[in-house]
């Protein structure tokens, strides 16, 4: 799932001011793999403007990646709520 989101997220070198930046995206999925509501994005490290841009990029990447329809329906309880962590410095 992380790989799918990363493919839909473009991180520009100028956005990553620190190797310590961590972006965490939490979202809920329905049984069809569609995102329910808006993903919750939190971040740490870096400065305000860079973090806001990265948070927005993460949110857009999750929405663009949906539906996550390859997930096994019989295991819905295990993937209903998803939390993914990203280190943008590793994505460039």
C-alpha positions as CSV (number, residue, x, y, z in Angstrom):
1,X,0.0,0.0,0.0
2,X,2.9,2.4,0.8
3,X,4.4,1.8,-2.6
4,X,1.1,2.6,-4.3
5,X,0.9,5.9,-2.5
6,X,4.5,6.8,-3.1
7,X,4.1,6.3,-6.8
8,X,1.3,9.0,-6.7
9,X,3.3,11.4,-4.6
10,X,5.9,13.7,-6.2
11,X,8.4,15.0,-3.6
12,X,10.5,17.9,-4.9
13,X,14.1,18.2,-3.6
14,X,13.4,21.8,-2.4
15,X,10.5,20.6,-0.2
16,X,12.7,18.4,2.0
17,X,14.7,20.8,4.2
18,X,15.7,18.0,6.6
19,X,16.4,14.3,6.6
20,X,14.4,14.1,9.9
21,X,11.0,14.9,8.3
22,X,8.4,12.3,8.9
23,X,4.9,12.3,7.4
24,X,2.2,10.1,8.9
25,X,-1.0,9.5,7.0
26,X,-4.0,7.9,8.7
27,X,-7.2,7.1,6.9
28,X,-10.2,4.8,6.9
29,X,-11.3,2.6,4.0
30,X,-14.7,1.1,3.2
31,X,-15.0,-2.5,2.1
32,X,-14.4,-1.5,-1.6
33,X,-11.1,0.1,-0.7
34,X,-12.4,3.7,-1.1
35,X,-11.2,6.3,1.3
36,X,-13.8,7.4,3.9
37,X,-13.6,11.1,4.6
38,X,-10.3,13.0,4.5
39,X,-7.0,11.4,5.4
40,X,-5.5,12.7,8.6
41,X,-1.9,13.9,8.1
42,X,0.6,14.7,10.8
43,X,4.3,15.6,10.4
44,X,7.4,16.2,12.4
45,X,10.8,17.8,11.6
46,X,11.4,20.6,9.1
47,X,9.8,24.0,8.9
48,X,6.2,25.0,8.6
49,X,5.9,25.8,4.9
50,X,7.8,22.7,3.8
51,X,5.8,20.5,6.1
52,X,2.5,21.9,4.9
53,X,3.5,21.2,1.2
54,X,4.5,17.7,2.1
55,X,1.3,17.0,4.1
56,X,-0.8,18.2,1.2
57,X,1.1,16.0,-1.2
58,X,0.6,13.0,1.0
59,X,-3.1,13.7,1.2
60,X,-3.4,14.1,-2.5
61,X,-1.4,10.9,-3.2
62,X,-3.7,8.8,-0.9
63,X,-6.8,10.1,-2.6
64,X,-5.3,9.6,-6.1
65,X,-4.3,6.0,-5.1
66,X,-7.8,5.0,-4.1
67,X,-9.6,2.7,-4.5
68,X,-7.3,0.2,-2.9
69,X,-9.3,-2.6,-4.5
70,X,-6.6,-5.3,-4.4
71,X,-7.0,-5.8,-0.6
72,X,-8.5,-9.1,0.5
73,X,-12.1,-8.5,1.4
74,X,-12.1,-11.3,4.0
75,X,-9.5,-9.4,6.0
76,X,-11.3,-6.1,6.0
77,X,-11.0,-5.8,9.8
78,X,-7.2,-5.7,9.4
79,X,-7.1,-2.9,6.8
80,X,-10.1,-0.9,7.7
81,X,-7.9,1.8,9.3
82,X,-4.5,2.4,7.7
83,X,-1.6,4.4,9.1
84,X,1.4,4.8,6.8
85,X,4.7,6.6,7.7
86,X,6.9,8.3,5.1
87,X,10.3,9.8,5.2
88,X,10.4,12.2,2.2
89,X,14.2,12.4,2.1
90,X,14.1,8.6,1.1
91,X,11.6,9.2,-1.7
92,X,13.7,11.5,-3.9
